[in-house]
Amino acid sequence: MALGASCVAVLAALTAVPAQAGEPQPLSPDALSSNARSPHWELKGTGSPAVRFRGLAAVGRNTAWVAGTQGTVLRTTDGGANWRNVSPPGAAELQFRDIEAFDARRAVVLAIGEGEASRVYRTEDGGRTWTESFRNTDAKAFYDCLTFFDSRHGLAMSDPVDGKFRILSTGDGGRTWKVLPSAGMPAAQEGEAGFAASGQCLVSSGSRDVWLATGGAARARVLHSFDRGLTWTASDTPIPAGDPARGVFALAFRDRAHGLAVGGDYRPDQTSPQPAARTTDGGRAWQPAAQPPPAYRSGVAWLPHSRTAALAVGPTGTDLTVDGGRTWRTVDTGSYDTVDCGPDLGCWAAGEQGRVARLEW
């Protein structure tokens, strides 16, 4: 779709590249300060105030899917003016925490929980019908997140089973799934797990690279695989850990080298002094943000077509970085759990009390 004039102006600023070769010129922290150019959230009523949406898939400015509590899945194709309840039948007791959509018709949604509560459903007709393609039968497994490299190849991750994170793989768009061998997975720390807070504890970039975020243990780590989940390496992050409520909650990679991690301590009565970090080498090393968000953040997303701008969201607000994660500033104080952007600069956020919003420019 055509982008509005103000959107084009912001996009031009965000994608500015210096004449000399090297890193892109970061956008000035004041460059988005005017009302005409400052991105802001516009709430889109869903009519579902009792539902918390932690699963979100932004296809574009017009089309988005959200998934949440009470087995709820909603879809819009008109920019949030109207939402269609396309929840899978018989799923009211499930907790949907992640959804990946390829377009307005095809989507895969993950339900979390112990044992058979962890399930995967897929649709090819915009949610009119769903097929349950996976149901966990291992009482020790608890699936948290899923990601797709393309419309056929994807992974889902479970908290550690027998001392290692478990990876589920599909090569046919989510129709069938198989557990990958665990030989290439490092041992988990005591108490280590993923956080099913925003559908972003497992993310991918390109055709083979995938990253897994952890917390709950002595160190908050990010695990990276370059071969679609067969072998993994682990790196420590500076995000606080050492407690079941602390760690890395969400990741975003704009390519195989440049990534962002956010998290902290999700308890509202606890501080999160360093809830953000960045990497420029694919996750081998992580640097703390020089000016981090002021509190725990559960979701993060790069702005499309930008090499330096991204959004982080959490229960106490939204923060913007315009220098690749070095510094963040709060641009909104509304509560959101997750954020996602489509390629046409259609960015969405979702969270508690049925809140869904689209980024306006």
ZILIN-V278478 format. One record per residue. N is the residue number from 1. D_CENTER is the distance of its C-alpha to the mean C-alpha in Angstrom with 1 decimal. Layout:
N,D_CENTER / N,D_CENTER
//
This chain:
1,24.0 / 2,25.9 / 3,24.2 / 4,26.2 / 5,28.3 / 6,26.3 / 7,23.1 / 8,25.0 / 9,26.4 / 10,23.1 / 11,21.8 / 12,25.0 / 13,24.7 / 14,21.2 / 15,22.2 / 16,25.6 / 17,26.7 / 18,29.8 / 19,33.0 / 20,33.1 / 21,31.0 / 22,28.2 / 23,25.0 / 24,24.2 / 25,25.8 / 26,23.4 / 27,23.5 / 28,25.8 / 29,24.3 / 30,26.8 / 31,26.2 / 32,23.9 / 33,26.1 / 34,28.2 / 35,27.4 / 36,27.9 / 37,25.1 / 38,22.7 / 39,19.5 / 40,19.2 / 41,17.5 / 42,19.8 / 43,19.4 / 44,19.8 / 45,21.6 / 46,20.5 / 47,23.5 / 48,21.5 / 49,22.0 / 50,22.0 / 51,18.5 / 52,15.3 / 53,12.3 / 54,9.1 / 55,8.2 / 56,7.9 / 57,8.9 / 58,10.7 / 59,13.7 / 60,15.5 / 61,17.4 / 62,19.3 / 63,17.2 / 64,14.0 / 65,13.3 / 66,12.2 / 67,12.8 / 68,14.0 / 69,17.0 / 70,20.5 / 71,19.2 / 72,18.2 / 73,16.7 / 74,17.5 / 75,17.7 / 76,19.1 / 77,20.9 / 78,22.6 / 79,20.1 / 80,19.8 / 81,23.6 / 82,23.6 / 83,21.3 / 84,22.5 / 85,22.0 / 86,21.4 / 87,20.7 / 88,22.0 / 89,25.5 / 90,26.2 / 91,22.7 / 92,23.4 / 93,23.2 / 94,19.8 / 95,16.5 / 96,13.7 / 97,10.3 / 98,8.4 / 99,9.7 / 100,10.0 / 101,12.8 / 102,15.2 / 103,17.4 / 104,19.0 / 105,20.6 / 106,18.5 / 107,15.5 / 108,14.5 / 109,13.4 / 110,13.2 / 111,15.3 / 112,15.3 / 113,18.4 / 114,21.4 / 115,23.5 / 116,23.6 / 117,21.1 / 118,18.4 / 119,18.7 / 120,17.3 / 121,18.6 / 122,18.8 / 123,20.5 / 124,22.3 / 125,24.0 / 126,21.5 / 127,21.4 / 128,25.2 / 129,25.3 / 130,22.9 / 131,23.7 / 132,22.7 / 133,22.1 / 134,21.4 / 135,22.5 / 136,22.4 / 137,25.9 / 138,25.6 / 139,25.9 / 140,24.5 / 141,21.1 / 142,18.1 / 143,15.0 / 144,11.6 / 145,8.9 / 146,9.6 / 147,9.2 / 148,12.0 / 149,14.0 / 150,16.0 / 151,17.4 / 152,19.2 / 153,17.7 / 154,14.7 / 155,14.0 / 156,13.2 / 157,13.6 / 158,15.9 / 159,17.1 / 160,20.2 / 161,23.1 / 162,26.4 / 163,25.0 / 164,22.2 / 165,18.6 / 166,19.1 / 167,17.5 / 168,18.0 / 169,18.5 / 170,19.3 / 171,21.3 / 172,22.2 / 173,19.1 / 174,18.6 / 175,22.3 / 176,23.0 / 177,21.4 / 178,22.9 / 179,22.3 / 180,22.5 / 181,25.1 / 182,24.3 / 183,26.8 / 184,24.4 / 185,22.0 / 186,23.0 / 187,24.2 / 188,22.0 / 189,23.2 / 190,24.8 / 191,22.4 / 192,19.3 / 193,16.3 / 194,12.6 / 195,11.0 / 196,9.9 / 197,8.8 / 198,5.5 / 199,4.8 / 200,3.0 / 201,6.8 / 202,7.7 / 203,7.1 / 204,10.1 / 205,12.3 / 206,15.7 / 207,17.6 / 208,17.7 / 209,15.4 / 210,12.7 / 211,11.4 / 212,11.1 / 213,10.7 / 214,13.6 / 215,15.6 / 216,18.6 / 217,21.1 / 218,23.3 / 219,20.9 / 220,17.1 / 221,16.4 / 222,14.2 / 223,15.6 / 224,15.8 / 225,17.4 / 226,19.1 / 227,20.6 / 228,17.9 / 229,17.9 / 230,21.7 / 231,22.1 / 232,20.0 / 233,20.7 / 234,19.5 / 235,19.4 / 236,19.7 / 237,17.8 / 238,19.5 / 239,17.0 / 240,19.3 / 241,19.8 / 242,22.9 / 243,22.0 / 244,20.2 / 245,18.2 / 246,17.2 / 247,14.9 / 248,11.6 / 249,8.9 / 250,5.8 / 251,6.4 / 252,6.8 / 253,10.1 / 254,12.3 / 255,14.8 / 256,16.0 / 257,17.3 / 258,15.3 / 259,12.2 / 260,10.8 / 261,10.2 / 262,10.3 / 263,11.7 / 264,15.4 / 265,17.3 / 266,16.0 / 267,19.6 / 268,20.8 / 269,24.1 / 270,22.9 / 271,22.2 / 272,19.4 / 273,21.4 / 274,19.0 / 275,15.4 / 276,14.3 / 277,15.2 / 278,15.3 / 279,16.6 / 280,18.8 / 281,19.9 / 282,17.0 / 283,16.4 / 284,20.0 / 285,20.5 / 286,18.4 / 287,19.9 / 288,19.4 / 289,19.0 / 290,22.5 / 291,21.6 / 292,18.5 / 293,17.0 / 294,19.6 / 295,17.7 / 296,14.8 / 297,11.3 / 298,8.4 / 299,5.6 / 300,6.1 / 301,6.9 / 302,10.3 / 303,12.9 / 304,14.2 / 305,17.5 / 306,17.4 / 307,17.8 / 308,17.7 / 309,15.7 / 310,12.3 / 311,11.1 / 312,9.9 / 313,10.3 / 314,11.9 / 315,14.9 / 316,17.4 / 317,16.0 / 318,14.2 / 319,15.0 / 320,15.6 / 321,16.5 / 322,18.9 / 323,19.9 / 324,17.0 / 325,15.9 / 326,19.5 / 327,19.9 / 328,18.0 / 329,19.6 / 330,18.9 / 331,19.2 / 332,18.7 / 333,19.4 / 334,17.9 / 335,15.7 / 336,12.1 / 337,9.4 / 338,6.3 / 339,6.5 / 340,6.6 / 341,9.9 / 342,12.5 / 343,15.2 / 344,17.8 / 345,16.1 / 346,15.0 / 347,12.2 / 348,11.3 / 349,10.3 / 350,11.1 / 351,12.5 / 352,15.9 / 353,19.1 / 354,17.8 / 355,16.5 / 356,14.9 / 357,15.5 / 358,15.6 / 359,16.1 / 360,19.8 / 361,21.8
//
